[in-house]
Amino acid sequence: MSRRYVVIGAGAVGATIAAELHLAGIDVVVVARGANLEALRAHGLRYIRPSATDGGPADVRHLNLAVAGGPDEVELRSGDVLVLATKSQDSEALLAAWAWQPVDGGRTTAAEALPVVLLQNGIENARTALRRFAVVIDAMVLSPSSHLRPGEVISPAAPLVAGFLLGRAPGGGVGDPVVEEIAADLRRGASAVRIVNDIGRWKAGKLLGNLAYNLDALYPPSPRRDAASAELVVEARRAFDAAGIETADLRLDGGFDPTQLVIHDIPGFPRQGSSTWQSLARGGSVESDFLNGEIVLLARLHGLTAPVNAGVQRRIAVAARLGTPPGGLGDADLGELLAAGRTAGGPRSGRQPGGEVLVDAKALHDELASAVPPLLLDVRWALGDPHGHDHYREGHLPGAVYVDLDTELAAAPGGTAGRHPLPELADLQRAARSWGLTAGRPVVVYDDNGGLSAARAWWLLRWAGVADVRILDGALGAWRDAGLPIETGEIIPLPGDVVLEAGHLPVLDADAAAAVARDGILLDARAPERYRGEVEPVDPRAGHIPGAVSASTGDNLDTAGRFLPAAELRARFLALGASAGGGSAQAPIGVYCGSGVTASHEIAALAVAGFDAALFPGSWSAWSSDPARPVATGPR
């Protein structure tokens, strides 16, 4: 039996797909409601397309589609495909209504026998469908169609009308015969289609765009609206990271040939705004609870906040209830929205300052366009390479300021103080102000070697009371791998006004380090051969502090130079002897390295894994310079 498509929802996307399937000779039933149903039954679908010739009049077609008002008016049969093309707030009720409808006279039900295709925004619909339907095909939708009047849809793209990524939920799709057949029919219906095995990543990536462009439903274009858009995405990435949800980057690979999906001006039918804009214009319900509200939910479930998304969610819902027209709120309200976000979430709205150690390159890119962009510090340094400043000038993150580890993140070396003693607080404050650090501004540090040197700046600033400091995960390489821009030359910032206060992270002297080695766990972050005393390239004696455990910092990173996932890091440190209690129940942990630089990186990895640790700043360079201190060699 041939396939028939039962398109539930005759709005912009549903009616466009139904029209094109119908024009391609494929059997279609459209399910509508209210005034839209009445208009379709009385006059058919008024389907408006661009002219075949440039500058010509609109191509207005009247299509007599099979129309139904609900499941009781459709006799389902084997080979049918249900297509849900409604807003997300309607999914639960509609899927429940259609799932248990009889197929082939009652031998089975729709949920058991028929696939359902979700042509919807948001990421919750797949869960809702999988609760009942055995075969769920999720889709990422790119469609510029608009629906403002009953029985009418404007489809301005040509020669193709829409683009879709299709995949089985929760995963799979390539080679799946059902997905392949549906994709072939959609292609016959003038749509670009690509089948993917990871549709969830693409839906999450699309949601990031939905958050930003749906602001057009509330506000006219303005720089402040652009800032709010960036804040929405920053909060969303925080929530996705906390929930372990990966996002695909539509900007890098949308999966379609853009020359085939071109939006044209149609005389007399100007292009309208986003789907939420259209909902407000029609006076219909809005799906903000499943767009911005999805981010709010994820944030709350994982101990974060998303105040800008929550503000937009509330504003859209209230606008729909009060009948506020699209763009009905002004710039002053945008200012209140952004201010409320900063107040609720701190300098980086959407997360708790100081609660995070790492930041992803793409998330950082979005933050740099936000209302409160972080200060970027480039800490290019490596043992034996004195040319960090030159490397910085040859290419750095946009706006990043160079930090000299030897002179700004350490005092002068000497004797039992070690090679990189902690700087005097006044000197560190002077340096931080020269970098442009102002009170309350977030900071992101990076280098080009996995964060091994940047972590020194991370630790020092947190020790000095700067709560919101993070390390760029994957360092400069991750930024480049993401295809993000690089600047050359020197950045000279305006002076900052930060006031630093020592003592916000614990430190150890040599006696305290020896005590931790005896009573807790003292981790040696150097390479294993230096720990064992087989080689010692820079310090007076070879070996390690008696009782210390070898825990090479390099083992905290994967092959791409990124920190291992938190669960893997936690398992590593538990295996090394850390106690699982955490907080006050945790046995003391201390860390040292050669001179207190890579030990800071180990403390960052411990923080990712949920452990607190103290730094021995003098490290082996200080211990080995004191002839009164004992030295151990070998594997323990």
C-alpha positions as CSV (number, residue, x, y, z in Angstrom):
1,M,0.0,0.0,0.0
2,S,1.4,3.5,-0.9
3,R,2.4,5.9,1.8
4,R,-0.1,8.6,2.9
5,Y,1.0,11.5,5.0
6,V,-1.3,12.7,7.8
7,V,0.0,16.2,8.5
8,I,-1.2,17.3,12.0
9,G,-1.1,21.1,12.0
10,A,-1.8,23.3,9.0
11,G,0.4,26.2,10.0
12,A,3.4,27.6,8.2
13,V,5.5,24.4,8.2
14,G,2.7,21.8,8.0
15,A,0.7,23.5,5.3
16,T,3.8,24.1,3.2
17,I,4.9,20.5,3.4
18,A,1.4,19.3,2.7
19,A,1.1,21.5,-0.3
20,E,4.3,20.4,-1.8
21,L,3.6,16.7,-1.2
22,H,0.2,17.2,-2.8
23,L,1.8,18.9,-5.8
24,A,4.2,16.0,-6.1
25,G,1.3,13.5,-6.4
26,I,1.8,12.1,-2.9
27,D,-1.4,11.3,-0.9
28,V,-1.9,13.8,2.0
29,V,-4.4,14.6,4.7
30,V,-4.2,17.9,6.5
31,V,-5.5,18.1,10.1
32,A,-6.5,21.6,11.2
33,R,-8.6,23.2,13.8
34,G,-10.7,26.4,14.4
35,A,-10.9,29.1,11.8
36,N,-8.1,27.5,9.8
37,L,-10.0,24.3,9.5
38,E,-13.1,26.2,8.4
39,A,-11.2,28.1,5.8
40,L,-9.5,25.0,4.4
41,R,-12.8,23.2,4.1
42,A,-14.5,26.1,2.5
43,H,-11.9,27.4,0.1
44,G,-8.9,25.1,0.1
45,L,-5.4,26.3,0.9
46,R,-4.3,29.6,-0.6
47,Y,-0.6,28.8,-1.2
48,I,1.5,31.8,-2.1
49,R,4.9,31.3,-3.8
50,P,7.5,33.6,-5.5
51,S,7.0,34.4,-9.1
52,A,8.8,32.2,-11.7
53,T,10.2,35.4,-13.1
54,D,12.2,38.1,-11.2
55,G,10.0,41.0,-10.2
56,G,6.8,39.2,-11.3
57,P,3.6,39.0,-9.3
58,A,3.1,36.4,-6.6
59,D,2.3,32.9,-7.7
60,V,-1.0,32.3,-5.8
61,R,-2.3,28.8,-6.0
62,H,-5.5,27.3,-4.5
63,L,-5.1,23.7,-3.5
64,N,-7.9,21.4,-2.6
65,L,-6.4,19.2,0.1
66,A,-8.0,16.5,2.0
67,V,-8.8,18.0,5.4
68,A,-9.8,16.6,8.8
69,G,-10.6,18.1,12.1
70,G,-9.0,15.4,14.3
71,P,-8.2,11.7,14.6
72,D,-11.8,10.6,14.6
73,E,-12.2,11.8,11.1
74,V,-9.2,9.8,9.7
75,E,-9.3,6.0,9.1
76,L,-5.6,5.2,9.6
77,R,-4.1,2.4,7.6
78,S,-0.8,0.6,7.2
79,G,1.7,2.8,5.3
80,D,0.5,6.0,6.8
81,V,3.0,8.5,8.2
82,L,1.9,10.8,11.0
83,V,3.6,14.2,10.7
84,L,3.3,16.5,13.8
85,A,3.8,20.1,12.7
86,T,2.3,22.0,15.6
87,K,3.8,24.1,18.3
88,S,5.4,22.2,21.1
89,Q,2.9,23.2,23.7
90,D,0.3,21.1,21.8
91,S,2.4,18.0,21.5
92,E,1.3,16.1,24.6
93,A,-2.4,16.3,23.9
94,L,-2.1,15.6,20.2
95,L,0.2,12.6,20.6
96,A,-2.1,11.2,23.3
97,A,-5.1,11.6,21.0
98,W,-3.5,10.0,18.0
99,A,-1.3,7.3,19.6
100,W,-4.1,4.7,20.3
101,Q,-6.2,5.3,17.3
102,P,-6.9,2.0,15.4
103,V,-5.0,1.1,12.3
104,D,-6.5,-1.1,9.6
105,G,-9.8,-1.3,11.4
106,G,-8.3,-2.1,14.8
107,R,-5.8,-4.8,14.3
108,T,-3.1,-2.5,15.8
109,T,-2.7,1.1,16.9
110,A,-0.9,4.1,15.5
111,A,1.7,4.1,18.3
112,E,2.6,0.5,17.5
113,A,2.3,0.5,13.7
114,L,3.0,4.0,12.3
115,P,6.0,6.3,12.4
116,V,5.5,9.8,13.7
117,V,7.7,12.6,12.2
118,L,8.3,15.7,14.4
119,L,8.6,18.9,12.4
120,Q,8.9,21.1,15.5
121,N,11.3,23.3,17.4
122,G,12.6,22.5,20.9
123,I,14.0,19.2,22.3
124,E,11.2,18.0,24.5
125,N,8.9,16.7,21.8
126,A,11.0,13.5,21.1
127,R,10.6,12.4,24.7
128,T,6.9,13.1,24.6
129,A,6.5,11.0,21.4
130,L,8.8,8.2,22.5
131,R,6.6,7.8,25.6
132,R,4.0,6.2,23.3
133,F,5.3,5.7,19.7
134,A,7.7,3.0,18.8
135,V,9.1,4.8,15.7
136,V,9.8,8.5,16.2
137,I,11.6,10.4,13.5
138,D,12.8,13.8,14.8
139,A,13.7,16.7,12.5
140,M,15.6,19.9,12.5
141,V,13.5,22.3,10.5
142,L,14.6,25.3,8.4
143,S,11.5,26.9,6.9
144,P,10.9,30.6,6.1
145,S,7.2,30.1,5.5
146,S,4.6,32.2,7.4
147,H,1.0,31.7,8.4
148,L,-1.0,34.7,9.5
149,R,-4.5,34.3,8.1
150,P,-6.8,31.2,8.1
151,G,-6.4,29.0,5.1
152,E,-3.3,30.9,3.8
153,V,0.5,30.2,3.9
154,I,3.2,32.2,2.3
155,S,6.3,30.2,1.2
156,P,9.0,32.6,0.0
157,A,11.9,30.2,-0.6
158,A,12.7,28.8,-4.1
159,P,13.4,26.5,-5.8
160,L,13.2,24.5,-2.5
161,V,10.8,25.5,0.2
162,A,12.4,24.1,3.3
163,G,15.4,22.1,4.6
164,F,15.3,19.2,7.1
165,L,17.7,17.1,9.0
166,L,16.0,13.8,9.8
167,G,17.0,11.1,12.3
168,R,15.5,8.4,14.5
169,A,15.0,9.4,18.1
170,P,17.0,9.0,20.2
171,G,19.7,8.1,17.6
172,G,20.3,6.5,14.2
173,G,18.7,7.1,10.9
174,V,21.3,6.6,8.1
175,G,20.3,3.4,6.3
176,D,17.0,3.1,8.1
177,P,14.5,2.2,5.4
178,V,11.6,4.1,7.0
179,V,13.7,7.3,7.4
180,E,15.1,6.9,3.9
181,E,11.6,6.6,2.3
182,I,10.3,9.6,4.1
183,A,13.3,11.6,3.2
184,A,12.8,10.7,-0.5
185,D,9.2,11.9,-0.4
186,L,10.1,15.2,1.2
187,R,12.7,15.7,-1.5
188,R,10.0,15.1,-4.1
189,G,8.1,17.7,-2.2
190,A,10.7,20.4,-2.9
191,S,12.6,20.1,0.4
192,A,16.3,19.6,1.0
193,V,16.8,16.6,3.3
194,R,19.8,15.2,5.0
195,I,19.7,12.1,7.3
196,V,21.8,12.1,10.4
197,N,22.5,9.7,13.2
198,D,22.7,12.4,15.9
199,I,19.6,14.4,15.4
200,G,19.5,15.4,19.1
201,R,22.7,17.4,18.7
202,W,21.2,19.3,15.8
203,K,17.9,20.0,17.6
204,A,19.9,21.4,20.5
205,G,21.9,23.6,18.1
206,K,18.8,24.8,16.4
207,L,17.3,25.7,19.8
208,L,20.2,28.1,20.4
209,G,19.0,30.0,17.3
210,N,15.4,29.9,18.3
211,L,16.2,31.6,21.6
212,A,17.9,34.5,19.9
213,Y,15.7,35.2,16.9
214,N,12.5,34.9,18.9
215,L,13.4,38.2,20.6
216,D,11.9,39.8,17.4
217,A,8.5,38.8,18.8
218,L,9.1,41.3,21.6
219,Y,11.5,44.0,20.6
220,P,12.4,46.1,17.5
221,P,16.0,45.7,16.3
222,S,18.7,47.4,18.4
223,P,22.2,46.8,19.7
224,R,20.7,46.1,23.1
225,R,18.5,43.4,21.5
226,D,21.7,41.9,20.0
227,A,23.3,41.8,23.5
228,A,20.2,40.1,24.9
229,S,20.4,37.5,22.1
230,A,24.0,36.7,23.1
231,E,23.0,36.4,26.7
232,L,20.3,33.9,25.9
233,V,22.8,31.7,24.1
234,V,25.4,32.0,26.8
235,E,22.9,30.8,29.4
236,A,21.8,28.0,27.1
237,R,25.3,26.7,26.6
238,R,25.8,26.7,30.4
239,A,22.6,24.7,30.9
240,F,23.5,22.3,28.0
241,D,27.0,21.8,29.4
242,A,25.6,21.0,32.9
243,A,23.1,18.6,31.5
244,G,25.7,16.9,29.2
245,I,23.8,17.9,26.0
246,E,26.0,18.3,23.0
247,T,25.1,20.9,20.3
248,A,25.9,20.9,16.6
249,D,27.0,24.2,15.2
250,L,24.6,25.1,12.3
251,R,27.0,27.9,11.3
252,L,29.7,25.5,10.4
253,D,27.6,22.8,8.7
254,G,23.9,23.2,8.1
255,G,23.9,20.2,5.8
256,F,22.3,21.9,2.8
257,D,23.3,23.6,-0.4
258,P,22.4,27.2,0.3
259,T,22.0,28.0,-3.4
260,Q,18.8,25.9,-3.4
261,L,17.0,27.5,-0.5
262,V,16.9,31.2,-1.4
263,I,14.3,33.5,0.1
264,H,12.7,35.8,-2.4
265,D,10.7,39.0,-2.0
266,I,7.0,38.4,-3.0
267,P,5.3,41.7,-4.0
268,G,2.4,42.4,-1.7
269,F,3.5,39.7,0.8
270,P,6.4,41.0,2.9
271,R,8.3,38.4,4.8
272,Q,7.2,38.2,8.5
273,G,9.1,37.4,11.6
274,S,9.9,34.2,13.6
275,S,7.3,31.6,14.4
276,T,6.7,33.2,17.8
277,W,6.3,36.6,16.1
278,Q,3.6,35.0,13.9
279,S,1.9,33.5,16.9
280,L,1.6,36.9,18.6
281,A,0.4,38.4,15.3
282,R,-2.3,35.8,15.0
283,G,-3.3,36.1,18.7
284,G,-2.4,32.4,19.2
285,S,-0.6,30.6,22.0
286,V,3.2,30.7,22.1
287,E,5.8,28.0,22.7
288,S,8.2,30.0,24.9
289,D,7.8,27.4,27.7
290,F,9.5,24.9,25.4
291,L,12.2,27.3,23.9
292,N,13.4,29.7,26.6
293,G,11.6,27.6,29.2
294,E,13.6,24.6,28.2
295,I,16.8,26.4,29.1
296,V,15.3,27.6,32.4
297,L,14.3,24.0,33.2
298,L,17.7,22.5,32.5
299,A,19.4,25.3,34.5
300,R,17.2,24.7,37.5
301,L,17.6,21.0,37.3
302,H,21.4,21.4,37.5
303,G,21.7,24.1,40.2
304,L,22.1,27.0,37.8
305,T,20.0,30.0,36.9
306,A,19.0,31.4,33.5
307,P,17.5,34.7,34.4
308,V,17.5,36.3,30.9
309,N,15.8,33.2,29.4
310,A,13.3,33.2,32.3
311,G,12.6,36.9,31.6
312,V,12.0,36.3,27.9
313,Q,9.8,33.3,28.7
314,R,7.6,35.3,31.0
315,R,7.5,38.3,28.7
316,I,6.4,36.3,25.7
317,A,3.8,34.4,27.7
318,V,2.3,37.6,29.1
319,A,2.4,39.3,25.7
320,A,0.3,36.5,24.3
321,R,-2.1,36.7,27.2
322,L,-2.5,40.5,26.9
323,G,-2.6,40.6,23.1
324,T,0.6,42.6,22.8
325,P,1.5,43.0,19.2
326,P,5.0,41.8,17.9
327,G,7.7,44.2,18.8
328,G,5.5,45.8,21.4
329,L,8.1,46.2,24.1
330,G,10.8,48.8,23.9
331,D,14.5,49.3,24.6
332,A,13.9,50.3,28.2
333,D,12.4,47.0,28.9
334,L,15.4,45.3,27.3
335,G,17.6,47.2,29.7
336,E,15.6,45.9,32.6
337,L,15.8,42.4,31.3
338,L,19.6,42.5,31.0
339,A,20.0,44.3,34.4
340,A,17.8,41.6,36.1
341,G,19.9,38.9,34.5
342,R,23.1,40.4,35.9
343,T,21.6,40.9,39.3
344,A,20.2,37.4,39.5
345,G,23.2,35.6,38.0
346,G,26.2,37.8,38.9
347,P,28.6,39.1,36.3
348,R,27.9,36.1,34.0
349,S,24.2,35.7,34.2
350,G,23.0,32.2,33.9
351,R,25.6,30.6,36.2
352,Q,27.0,30.9,39.7
353,P,30.3,32.9,39.6
354,G,33.2,30.7,40.7
355,G,31.2,27.5,40.3
356,E,32.9,26.6,37.0
357,V,36.5,26.0,36.1
358,L,36.3,25.6,32.3
359,V,34.7,27.2,29.3
360,D,34.2,25.8,25.9
361,A,35.5,27.7,22.9
362,K,32.1,28.2,21.2
363,A,30.5,29.2,24.5
364,L,33.3,31.7,25.0
365,H,32.8,33.1,21.6
366,D,29.1,33.8,22.4
367,E,30.1,35.4,25.7
368,L,32.4,37.8,24.0
369,A,29.3,39.3,22.3
370,S,27.3,39.5,25.5
371,A,26.5,42.5,27.6
372,V,29.4,41.7,30.0
373,P,32.2,40.0,28.0
374,P,35.0,38.4,30.0
375,L,38.5,39.7,30.1
376,L,40.7,37.4,28.1
377,L,44.2,36.8,29.4
378,D,46.8,35.1,27.2
379,V,49.4,33.3,29.4
380,R,51.8,32.0,26.8
381,W,54.7,30.3,28.7
382,A,56.6,27.1,28.6
383,L,59.7,25.9,30.4
384,G,62.7,26.7,28.2
385,D,60.8,28.9,25.8
386,P,61.3,32.7,26.5
387,H,59.3,33.8,23.5
388,G,55.7,33.7,24.8
389,H,55.1,37.4,24.1
390,D,56.2,36.9,20.5
391,H,53.9,33.9,20.1
392,Y,51.1,36.1,21.5
393,R,51.7,38.9,18.9
394,E,51.6,36.3,16.1
395,G,48.1,35.3,17.0
396,H,45.7,35.5,19.9
397,L,42.0,35.5,20.8
398,P,40.3,38.8,19.9
399,G,40.9,41.4,22.6
400,A,43.1,39.2,24.7
401,V,45.8,40.8,26.8
402,Y,49.2,39.2,27.2
403,V,50.3,38.1,30.7
404,D,54.0,37.4,31.5
405,L,54.0,34.5,33.9
406,D,57.6,35.0,35.1
407,T,57.3,38.7,36.0
408,E,53.5,39.2,36.7
409,L,52.4,35.8,38.1
410,A,55.5,35.2,40.3
411,A,58.0,37.0,42.5
412,A,61.7,36.9,41.9
413,P,63.1,33.4,42.4
414,G,65.6,32.5,45.0
415,G,66.7,29.8,47.5
416,T,64.0,27.9,49.3
417,A,61.3,30.2,47.9
418,G,61.4,28.3,44.7
419,R,61.5,29.2,41.0
420,H,58.0,30.8,40.9
421,P,57.2,32.2,44.4
422,L,53.8,33.8,44.8
423,P,53.9,37.5,44.0
424,E,53.3,40.1,46.6
425,L,49.6,41.0,46.6
426,A,50.3,44.7,45.7
427,D,52.3,43.6,42.7
428,L,49.6,41.2,41.5
429,Q,46.9,43.9,41.9
430,R,49.1,46.3,40.0
431,A,49.5,43.8,37.2
432,A,45.8,42.9,37.2
433,R,44.8,46.5,36.8
434,S,47.3,46.9,33.9
435,W,45.5,44.0,32.2
436,G,42.2,46.0,32.5
437,L,40.6,43.9,35.2
438,T,37.7,45.8,36.8
439,A,35.7,44.9,39.9
440,G,33.2,42.2,39.1
441,R,34.3,41.4,35.6
442,P,34.6,37.8,34.7
443,V,38.0,36.5,33.4
444,V,39.0,33.7,31.0
445,V,42.6,32.6,30.8
446,Y,44.2,30.5,28.1
447,D,47.5,29.4,26.6
448,D,48.6,27.1,23.8
449,N,49.5,24.0,25.8
450,G,46.4,22.6,27.4
451,G,46.0,25.3,30.1
452,L,49.2,24.1,31.9
453,S,50.5,27.7,32.2
454,A,47.1,29.5,32.1
455,A,46.1,27.6,35.2
456,R,48.6,29.6,37.2
457,A,46.7,32.8,36.4
458,W,43.4,31.0,37.2
459,W,44.7,29.9,40.6
460,L,46.3,33.2,41.5
461,L,43.3,35.3,40.7
462,R,41.0,33.0,42.6
463,W,43.4,33.0,45.5
464,A,43.3,36.8,45.4
465,G,39.5,36.9,45.5
466,V,38.4,37.1,41.9
467,A,35.6,34.6,42.0
468,D,34.7,34.4,38.3
469,V,37.8,33.0,36.5
470,R,37.7,30.1,34.0
471,I,40.2,28.3,31.8
472,L,39.6,27.9,28.1
473,D,39.2,24.1,27.7
474,G,41.5,22.9,24.9
475,A,43.4,26.2,25.0
476,L,44.2,28.1,21.8
477,G,44.0,24.9,19.7
478,A,40.3,24.4,20.6
479,W,39.6,28.0,19.5
480,R,41.3,27.4,16.2
481,D,39.7,24.0,15.7
482,A,36.3,25.7,16.1
483,G,37.1,28.0,13.2
484,L,37.0,31.1,15.4
485,P,38.8,34.3,14.6
486,I,42.4,35.1,15.6
487,E,44.0,38.6,16.0
488,T,47.6,39.6,15.7
489,G,49.5,42.4,17.3
490,E,49.3,43.9,20.8
491,I,46.2,44.8,22.9
492,I,46.8,47.7,25.3
493,P,43.7,47.9,27.6
494,L,42.4,50.7,29.7
495,P,43.5,50.4,33.3
496,G,41.2,48.5,35.7
497,D,40.2,49.1,39.2
498,V,40.1,45.6,40.8
499,V,41.0,45.3,44.5
500,L,42.6,42.0,45.4
501,E,42.6,40.2,48.7
502,A,44.8,37.3,49.5
503,G,43.8,33.9,51.0
504,H,40.7,32.7,49.1
505,L,42.4,29.4,48.2
506,P,44.6,27.4,50.6
507,V,48.4,27.2,50.3
508,L,51.0,24.9,51.9
509,D,54.5,25.6,53.0
510,A,57.1,22.9,53.1
511,D,56.2,21.7,56.7
512,A,52.5,21.6,55.8
513,A,53.2,19.7,52.6
514,A,55.1,17.1,54.6
515,A,52.1,16.8,56.9
516,V,49.6,16.4,54.1
517,A,51.9,13.6,52.6
518,R,51.6,11.9,56.0
519,D,48.0,12.5,56.9
520,G,46.2,13.0,53.6
521,I,47.3,12.8,50.0
522,L,50.1,14.9,48.4
523,L,50.0,14.8,44.6
524,D,53.2,15.3,42.6
525,A,52.1,16.8,39.3
526,R,55.4,16.4,37.5
527,A,56.2,13.8,34.8
528,P,56.7,10.3,36.3
529,E,60.4,10.1,35.5
530,R,61.0,13.3,37.5
531,Y,59.0,12.0,40.4
532,R,61.0,8.7,40.4
533,G,64.3,10.7,40.4
534,E,65.5,9.3,37.0
535,V,65.9,12.8,35.5
536,E,66.0,16.3,37.0
537,P,66.5,19.1,34.3
538,V,66.3,22.2,36.5
539,D,66.2,21.7,40.2
540,P,69.1,20.9,42.7
541,R,68.1,17.4,43.6
542,A,66.2,14.6,41.9
543,G,63.3,12.7,43.5
544,H,60.1,13.6,45.3
545,I,58.7,14.5,48.7
546,P,58.5,11.4,50.9
547,G,55.0,10.1,50.9
548,A,53.9,12.0,47.8
549,V,51.9,10.2,45.0
550,S,52.8,10.5,41.4
551,A,49.9,12.2,39.5
552,S,51.3,13.7,36.2
553,T,49.3,16.7,35.1
554,G,49.4,15.5,31.5
555,D,47.1,12.6,32.5
556,N,44.3,15.1,33.2
557,L,44.0,15.9,29.4
558,D,42.9,14.0,26.4
559,T,44.8,13.7,23.2
560,A,43.4,17.0,22.0
561,G,44.6,18.9,25.1
562,R,41.2,19.2,26.7
563,F,40.3,18.3,30.3
564,L,38.9,14.8,30.7
565,P,35.2,14.6,31.6
566,A,34.5,15.2,35.3
567,A,33.6,11.6,35.9
568,E,36.9,10.3,34.5
569,L,38.9,12.9,36.5
570,R,37.0,11.9,39.7
571,A,37.7,8.2,39.1
572,R,41.4,9.0,38.5
573,F,41.8,11.0,41.7
574,L,39.8,8.4,43.7
575,A,42.2,5.7,42.4
576,L,45.1,7.9,43.5
577,G,43.8,8.0,47.1
578,A,41.4,11.0,47.3
579,S,38.5,10.4,49.6
580,A,35.0,10.3,48.0
581,G,33.5,12.4,50.8
582,G,34.3,15.9,49.4
583,G,34.0,19.1,51.4
584,S,34.6,18.7,55.2
585,A,34.5,14.9,54.8
586,Q,37.4,14.9,52.4
587,A,40.9,14.0,53.6
588,P,43.3,16.9,52.9
589,I,44.8,17.0,49.4
590,G,47.9,19.0,48.5
591,V,49.5,19.4,45.1
592,Y,53.0,20.4,44.1
593,C,55.0,20.3,40.8
594,G,58.4,21.8,39.8
595,S,57.6,25.4,40.7
596,G,53.9,25.8,41.4
597,V,52.8,26.2,37.8
598,T,51.5,22.9,36.5
599,A,50.3,22.1,40.1
600,S,47.8,24.8,39.6
601,H,46.5,22.9,36.6
602,E,46.2,19.8,38.8
603,I,44.1,21.8,41.3
604,A,41.9,22.9,38.4
605,A,41.4,19.3,37.4
606,L,40.6,18.4,41.0
607,A,38.0,21.2,41.1
608,V,36.4,19.8,38.0
609,A,36.2,16.4,39.7
610,G,34.7,17.9,42.8
611,F,37.7,18.0,45.1
612,D,39.3,20.9,47.0
613,A,43.1,21.0,47.2
614,A,45.9,23.2,48.5
615,L,48.9,24.4,46.5
616,F,52.5,24.1,47.7
617,P,53.7,27.2,45.7
618,G,57.4,26.6,46.3
619,S,57.0,23.0,45.1
620,W,60.0,20.8,44.3
621,S,62.2,23.8,43.4
622,A,61.8,25.0,47.0
623,W,61.9,21.6,48.7
624,S,65.0,20.4,46.8
625,S,66.9,23.6,47.6
626,D,66.7,23.0,51.3
627,P,69.4,20.4,52.2
628,A,67.5,19.6,55.5
629,R,64.5,18.2,53.5
630,P,64.6,14.5,52.9
631,V,64.2,13.2,49.3
632,A,62.6,9.9,48.1
633,T,63.2,8.2,44.8
634,G,61.6,5.3,43.0
635,P,58.0,4.5,42.4
636,R,56.8,5.5,45.9
